[in-house]
């Protein structure tokens, strides 16, 4: 699944950047704006935003303010906090998905088209409902993982240090490799 997201998001961001480059060149170099290019760019832009959010939910890498984690001394307590926060996230995500479903039904019933190229707007309006639905499923999946860990006994040993982010570990490995190259090279 990671490969699918990697290539899809890369394709979408390249497409959006390409549309913007074409628009800038046509507008400022040739002094002739391309009619309808913004309408075409809206489709990959919306899907890029939504699929980026879905990918963050899949990886569980959304921006969070984990202030309470610093004060919790055991992994078990951290899992309880994660269950609490994932439960709230699931409720909010479900509520937003319900609203997106209502909007999707409205968009399908009205069947709007873009003003210049007559592109059906449901192509990008559907992204919101589909993305929120998948994000809700991922939040539910993460909640189940934390619950399973707690029910299986979860690690309850004392934690006296704050866990080190993966980026810090990777940086340390890179600097150690560079030091090794200086001495061996």
For each residue, the residues with C-beta under 8 A, 3 or more apart:
1: 4 5 58
2: 5 6
3: 6 7
4: 1 7 8
5: 1 2 8 9 51 54 55 58
6: 2 3 9 10
7: 3 4 10 11
8: 4 5 11 12 51
9: 5 6 12 13 48 51 52 55
10: 6 7 13 14
11: 7 8 14 15
12: 8 9 15 16 44 47 48 51
13: 9 10 16 17 48
14: 10 11 17 18
15: 11 12 18 19 44
16: 12 13 19 20 41 44 45 48
17: 13 14 20 21
18: 14 15 21 22
19: 15 16 22 23 37 40 41 44
20: 16 17 23 24 41
21: 17 18 24 25
22: 18 19 25 26 34 37
23: 19 20 26 27 33 34 37 38 41
24: 20 21 27 28 29
25: 21 22 28 29 30
26: 22 23 29 30 32 33 34 37
27: 23 24 30 31 32 33 34
28: 24 25 31
29: 24 25 26
30: 25 26 27
31: 27 28
32: 26 27
33: 23 26 27 37
34: 22 23 26 27 37
35: 116
36: 39 40 114 116 117
37: 19 22 23 26 33 34 40 41
38: 23 41 42
39: 36 42 114 115 116 117 119
40: 19 36 37 43 117 119
41: 16 19 20 23 37 38 44 45
42: 38 39 45 46 114 124
43: 40 46 47 119 123 124
44: 12 15 16 19 41 47 48
45: 16 41 42 48 49 124
46: 42 43 49 50 124 125 127 128
47: 12 43 44 50 51 124 127
48: 9 12 13 16 44 45 51 52
49: 45 46 52 53 127
50: 46 47 53 54 127 128 130 131
51: 5 8 9 12 47 48 54 55 127 131
52: 9 48 49 55 56
53: 49 50 56 57 131 135
54: 5 50 51 57 58 131 134 135 138
55: 5 9 51 52 58 59
56: 52 53 59 60 61 62
57: 53 54 60 62 134 135 138 139
58: 1 5 54 55 138
59: 55 56
60: 56 57 138 142
61: 56
62: 56 57
63:
64:
65:
66: 69 70
67: 70 71
68: 71 72 81
69: 66 72 78 81 162
70: 66 67 162
71: 67 68
72: 68 69 77 78 81 159
73: 77 158 159 160
74: 77 78 155 156 157 158 159
75: 78 79 154 155 156 157 159
76: 79 80 150 154 155 156
77: 72 73 74 80 81
78: 69 72 74 75 81 82 159
79: 75 76 82 83 146 149 150 154
80: 76 77 83 84 150
81: 68 69 72 77 78 84 85
82: 78 79 85 86 142 146
83: 79 80 86 87 143 146 147 150
84: 80 81 87 88
85: 81 82 88 89
86: 82 83 89 90 139 142 143 146
87: 83 84 90 91 143
88: 84 85 91 92
89: 85 86 92 93 139 143
90: 86 87 93 94 136 139 140 143
91: 87 88 94 95
92: 88 89 95 96
93: 89 90 96 97 132 135 136 139
94: 90 91 97 98 136
95: 91 92 98 99
96: 92 93 99 100 132
97: 93 94 100 101 129 132 133 135 136
98: 94 95 101 102
99: 95 96 102 103
100: 96 97 103 104 128 129 132 133
101: 97 98 104 105 129 133
102: 98 99 105 106
103: 99 100 106 107 125 128 129
104: 100 101 107 108 122 125 126 128 129
105: 101 102 108 109
106: 102 103 109 110
107: 103 104 110 111 112 121 122 125 126
108: 104 105 111 122
109: 105 106
110: 106 107
111: 107 108 120 122
112: 107 120 121 122
113: 118 119 120 121
114: 36 39 42 117 118 119 121
115: 39
116: 35 36 39
117: 36 39 40 114
118: 113 114
119: 39 40 43 113 114 123
120: 111 112 113 123
121: 107 112 113 114 124 125
122: 104 107 108 111 112 125 126
123: 43 119 120 126
124: 42 43 45 46 47 121 127
125: 46 103 104 107 121 122 128
126: 104 107 122 123 129 130
127: 46 47 49 50 51 124 130 131
128: 46 50 100 103 104 125 131 132
129: 97 100 101 103 104 126 132 133
130: 50 126 127 133 134
131: 50 51 53 54 127 128 134 135
132: 93 96 97 100 128 129 135 136
133: 97 100 101 129 130 136 137
134: 54 57 130 131 137 138
135: 53 54 57 93 97 131 132 138 139
136: 90 93 94 97 132 133 139 140
137: 133 134 140 141
138: 54 57 58 60 134 135 141 142
139: 57 86 89 90 93 135 136 142 143
140: 90 136 137 143 144
141: 137 138 144 145
142: 60 82 86 138 139 145 146
143: 83 86 87 89 90 139 140 146 147
144: 140 141 147 148
145: 141 142 148 149
146: 79 82 83 86 142 143 149 150
147: 83 143 144 150 151
148: 144 145 151 152
149: 79 145 146 152 154
150: 76 79 80 83 146 147 154
151: 147 148
152: 148 149
153: 156
154: 75 76 79 149 150
155: 74 75 76
156: 74 75 76 153
157: 74 75
158: 73 74
159: 72 73 74 75 78 163
160: 73
161:
162: 69 70
163: 159
164: 168 169
165: 168 169
166: 169 170
167: 170 171
168: 164 165 171 172
169: 164 165 166 172 173
170: 166 167 173 174
171: 167 168 174 175
172: 168 169 175 176
173: 169 170 176 177
174: 170 171 177 178
175: 171 172 178 179
176: 172 173 179 180
177: 173 174 180 181
178: 174 175 181 182
179: 175 176 182 183
180: 176 177 183 184
181: 177 178 184 185
182: 178 179 185
183: 179 180
184: 180 181
185: 181 182
